[in-house]
Amino acid sequence: MSLPSEIDVAIIGAGAAGLGAARALENSGLSLIVLEARDRVGGRGHTIMAAPGITFDVGCGWLHSADRNSFVQIAGQLNFEIDKTRPPWREQGFDAVFPPEERLDFIRALDAFYDRAEEAAKTGHDGPANVCLEPGNRWNPMVDAISTYVNGAELDRVSILDMDAYEDTEINWRVRRGYGALLAAYGAPGPLALNTQVPLLDHSGPRVRIETSRGTLSAAKVIVTVPTNLIADEAIRFFPALPAKVDAARGLPLGLADKVTLALDQPEALPEDGNLRGATMRTAMGAYHLRPFGQACIEGFFGGRFARELEDAGDGALAAQAIDEIVALLGSDFRRRLKPLAESRWAHDPFARGSYSHALPGHAGARALLAAPVDGRLFFAGEATSPNFFSTAHGARDSGERAAGEVMGAIATR
C-alpha cells in the first residue's frame, strides 16, 4: 500500500508481534499501518514448499506450550490443522547409534542440569548457566548442544535467571500447513506496507516522524517490534537517542538456530517423525527429525557458534554438514539418498540477524526494560519483551497485543 502522510498508530515490523498489535487495534477506530522491511509478513516465521509435497518451516515450527499458546485458537479460527503428535526429541530412531542405556544416562544428566539450574535461580543471584553443569560429566558437551537448539547459544552466554523464567508446559504441537503459513494468514487483513525499511524514529516533536525507504510519515503512536539485534546495532535509530533501550537490546542478543531440509530417497526405510542424534560427546553437532509429518525428507538443526560457523562458510554448508553427519550415523548408502532442498541462514538475514533472544548473564531484567513505553508515544513488543514466553512466536504475538493495550491506555489518559 502507499504510505499516508499521517497516521494514528504505526507498527514497525510485520512479524508475530507486529501482527498481534495490528489485530488487537483493528477495531479501535484508529488509523493504522504496519511497516515491514521484507516483501512478506511473518518475520522469523516463514513457510516454503521446499519440493512438491515437502513443507518446510524455515523459521519457527512448533506451537510450544500449546496448552497456553494463543496461536492454537487462531489456527482453529483460520482452519489450520494442528498435528498433536508428540515431538520425538527424547526418542531415538536407531539404537545402534545411541544405545538406550547411554541415552537414558544422557537424559538423566540433562534433567539433573535443569534441576540444579532451578535451584540456583532460587537464590536470586544471576550468572552463566554453564556453572550448573556437573564438573567432569561426560555428557556436558551434549547438554551444551541442547542449549544451542533451545537458546541459540551455549550455556556460558545464557543467564540462569532468564532461563529459569521461561515457562515450558512441555506440550508441543505443529501446524500441518506450516507455522509461517499460519502467520501469513493471520496477518492478511492488516494494513501493510511491505519493502519499507525504517532507519530512524524522530520523537523530538509532538508527533513521531518516521523516516522510511519509501518516504516520511508521522504518527501519534509507534509500536516497535523489530528484533533486538537491529536495535542493538542501531540499524533503527531513535532521535533523541534512547541509550537504555539500546543497552537492554544488547543484553538480549539473538542466538542462532538454523535448519536444513534434505530430500530423502526410499523414505519408507526410516520411521515417520523419528529422531536421530549420535552420542558424539561434542557441542558442535546436529540433531535430526526424520520424516516430519511423514514427508520424504529429513530436517536438521544446528545452533550456537557452530551454526554461525556453518553460515559463514556459505550457502550449502549446513546441508553438507548434515549429510556428512547422517552418513556417519546411518552408513555411506545415505550419501546418494539425500539431496539438499533448503536451509535457513538467519544470522545473515539483514532484517533478523539471528534467530531468537536469550539474556546474557546478569541481564535477565533487560526484558522488562526493553518492553517499557517511552513518553506515552513509543511502545515496544517482540519475543524478547515477553517475560515468560520469549523466543517463541506466541510470546511475540502476545507482546504485540500487550503493546496495543498500552497504546489504548495512553490515549484514554491523555
N, C-alpha and C positions, 0 to 999 in steps of 0.2 A: 504494500500500500504506500501511497505518497505520504510524506511527513507533514503533519499540521504545524502551524507556527506556534500554537499554544495548546496546552493540554492540561487537564487537571492532575492526572497521575501518569507518570512514565515509569515503566518497569524495564530495567536493564537486564537482559538475558532471558531466553525462552527455554531454559532447562526446566526441570520439575518444579523448582522454587518459583520461577517467574510465571509458569503456567498456573501454579497453585494460587499465586497472588491475583492473577488476572481473572481466574474463575471465581474467586471469592468476591471480587469487586464488580462482576459483570452486570449485576442488577442494582448497583449502588446509585445510579443516576450520574455518576462521574464520567467524564470523558477519559478514555484510557488508550495507551499504546504500549506495545511490547517491542522493544528494540533488540534485535538479535543479530550478532555478527555473522553467524553462519547462514547458509542457504536452506536451512531446515530447523525445525524445533526439536527439542529433546535433550540438548546439551550432551552430557555424558551418557545418555541413554539413546541408543541408535541400533535399529534392526535392519539387516540386509538379507537378501536371498543370495547366499554365497554360491549356490548352484541350484539347479532345479530340485525341489524337494528338500533343500537344506536351509533352514532358517538359522541365522547367526546373530546373536546379540553382541555387537561389538563392545558395548559398554555393559551397564547393569543388566543382570539376567535373572535374579532371584527376588521374589517377594519375601524378604527377610522379615522375621517376626510377623508372619502372615496373619495371626490372630489379632494383631494390633496395627496392621498395615492398611492405611487409608486407600491404597490403590486396589485392594481386594474388592471393596464395594464399587469403586469406579469401574473396574473390569466387568463386573456384573451388569452395571448400568449400560456399558458400551458393548455388551455381548461378546466379550473376550473370554474364551475358555481358559480356565485355570487348571493346571495339572498339579495334583496334590501328591504325586509320587515322592516318596521320601528321598532326600538327597543321598548320594552314595558316598559322601565324603569319608565316613568312618568304615566303609566296607572295602573290599578288595576283590577285584575280578580274577586275579591269578595268584594262588597261594605260593607258587614256586618262586615268585619274585619278591614276595614279602610274606614269609611264613606266618601262620596265625599266632603262634606263641610270641613271635617278635612284634607283630602288630599290636597285640594286647599289651605288651610291655611298653611300647611306644605310647599307646593311648593312656596308659596309667601315668606315664611321665608327663604327658601333655595336661591331663586333668590335675595332677599334683602341682604343676606350674601355675595353673589358673587359681587353684586353691591358695597357694602361697601369695599370689598377687592380690587376691581378695583380702587376705589377712593384712598384707602390707598397706593396702588402701585404707583400712580401718584406722590406722594411726594418723591419717590426715597429712602425712609427710609425702611429698612427691619425689620422684626420682625416675631413672630409666628402668623400664620393665625387665631388662636383662638381669638385674640384680636378683630377680626371683627365680632364676634358673638354679637348679641344684648343681653345685660345683662338681665337675667331673662326670656328670651324667652323660652316657653315650648318645642319648637322643637329643641333646641340646641343639645341635645344628638343625635338626628336623623340626624341633619346636620353633626355632627361629624362622624356618621356612614357612611354617603356618602363619606366623606374624606377617610375612611379606604378602601373603594372599589376603589376610584379614585386614591388615592396617596399611598395606602398600609399603611397609618399611620394616626394617629389622628392629628387634626389641630395644637396642641401645638408643633408638631415636623415638621411642614411644613412652609417653607419660603413664605412670602407674595409675594415677588418679583418673585420668581421662579414659584409659582402657577399662577401668572398673565402672565408670559412669555409663558405659554403653549397655543398653538393655536388649538382651537376646532371649526371646522366648523359645528358641530352638525349633520353631515351626517355620519351614521354608518351602514355599510353593513357586511355581513358574507360570508364565503366560505362554500358552502354546504358540500364539502368533508372534510373540516377541514383546519384551518389556518396552523396547524402543518404539514399537508399533503402537502399543497402548498409550505411551506418552504423546505420540503424534496425533492420535485420535482425540485424546484429552484436550490437546491444545488447539485443535482445528477451529473451534468457534472464535478464537481470540482475535483482537485487532493487532495483527502482526506486521512489523516492518523488518523483513529479512535483509541480509547483506548490509547491515547497518552497524558499523563499529562505533563505539563511544569512547574516545580518548580522554574527554575532560567533562567534569561536572563543576560548574562555577556557581557556588551557592553564596556569593558575596552580596547579591542584591535581594530584593523582596521575593523574586521568583528564581528558581534554579534554571540556569542557562545550560543547555545540553549540546555540546559540540559532537557532531557525528560525521561519519564519512560521506553522508548524503545531505549535509546542511545542518543548520542550527534550529533548535526549538526551545521553548521554555515550558516549565511545568511548575505547578504549585507544590507537588509532592513527587518524590522519586524513590522507588524501591530498587536497591542494588542487589542483584543476585549472582554476580559473577564469581567464579572460583577464586579461592584465596590467593593462589599464585599470581593472578592478574593484579590484585590489589597490592600484594607484597612487592611485585616487580614494577609497580606504578605504570602498568600498561593502561589502566584507567586512573586518571589523576583527579584530585579534588583541589579546588581553589575557593577559599583558603585551604591550606593543607590540613589533613587530618592524621597527624603522626600516630595517634593512639590506635586508629584503625589499621594503619599500615603495620604497626608493631604487632597488633593482635593477629593479623593475617600471616605475618612471618612466623609467629608461634604455632600456626596451624597449617603447615605446608601440605600440599597434596603429595601423598605417596604414589607409588606406581604399581599397578596390577594390569598386566597385559594378557590378551587372549589370542589364540590362533585356532583356526579350524582346518582340519585335514580331511579330504575326501577319502573314504575307505572302500577299497575293493573287497568283495566277498565279506560283507559286513555280518552275515549270519553266523560267522565263526566266533564273534565276540558277543558278550552279553549286552542286552539293552540297559541303558542307564547304569553302566558299571563304572567302577573306579579303578584307576591304575596309578600306583606310586611305588617306586622301589625303595628298599631300605638302604638309601645311598649314604646316610650319615653326613650329608652336607646341606648347606643352606641354599646354594646355587643349584636349584633343581626345579623341574616342572611337576605339575600334577595333572592328571588326565581324566576326563569324563568320556567314557566310552559310549558311543551311540546315544547321545541325548535325544529324548523323545523317540528313540528307536531309529533315528536317522542314520544314514550311511556315512558317518563321519566320526572323528574324534576331536574333542576340544581340549586344548592345552592351556595351562595357566602358569604365568611366571610373575614374580613380584620383586619389589625392592631393588637393591643395587644390581642384581643380576638382570632384571628386566631392563633397567637403564642401559646396561652394557649391550644387551641384545638390540635394543632400539638404536643405539649409537652405531652399531655395526651395519645398519642399513636395512632396507626393505628385504624381507625374506629370511632374516636371521632368526626370528622366532620360529618360523616353520622348520628351518634346517635343524635348529637345536631340538625341537620337539621330535622330529623324525629320528634323529640320532638317539635320543633317549628311549623312544619306543622300541626301536630296533635293538638296543642294548638289553631291554627288558623282555621282549617277545620274540626276538630272532630276526635274522637277516632277511627272511622272506617278506617282512613288512616294509622293507625299503621300496619295493616295487608296488606295494599295495596302497601306499599313502601318497596323496597328491595335495600340495598346498592350495588352499582356496582363498583365505582372507586372514588378516591379522590386524590387531589394534596397535597403535603407536601413540598412546595418549600423552606421553611427555613431549612429543614433537608436534602435537596439536596446538597451534598458536592460541586457541581460544579456551584451552583447558590447562595445558602444561602439567598434566598429572592426572591421577585417577580419582582419589578421594582423600579427605583430610585426616590427619592424626595430629594430636597435640604433642609438641616436643616436651621433654621432661621439664617440669617447672611452669608449664604454660596451660595447664588444664582450665584455668579461669578465663582463657582468651576467648572461648566460645561466647560467653555472656558479654564480654567487651565488644566483640565483633557484631553481635546482634543488637546492641543498644542504638536507639534512634539518635539523630543529631538535629537539634534545634526544631524538632517537630516537622522537619521537611525532608530529611534524608533518612531512609529506613533500610534495614539490611536483612537479607534472607539468604538461604542456601544451606546445603547439608552441613557445612562447617559451623553454622549457628545453632544447630539442633543440640539441645543439652544431652539427649539420651539416644537419639537415632541418627547421629552423624554417620557419614559415609554411605548413606542409603538414599534411594530416590524418594521413598515416602517421608523420610526425615526432611528432605529438601522441600517436598510439596507442602508438608505441614508447616514448615517455617515460612513459606510464602503466604499461606493463609493467616498465620500469626502476624506477619508484617502488614497484611491488608487490614487486619483488625486494628493495628496501631494507627494506620492512616485514618481510618474512620473515627477512631478515638480522638486523634489530634484535630480533625475537622469539627467534631462535636464540641470540643472545649475551646475553640478559638474565640 
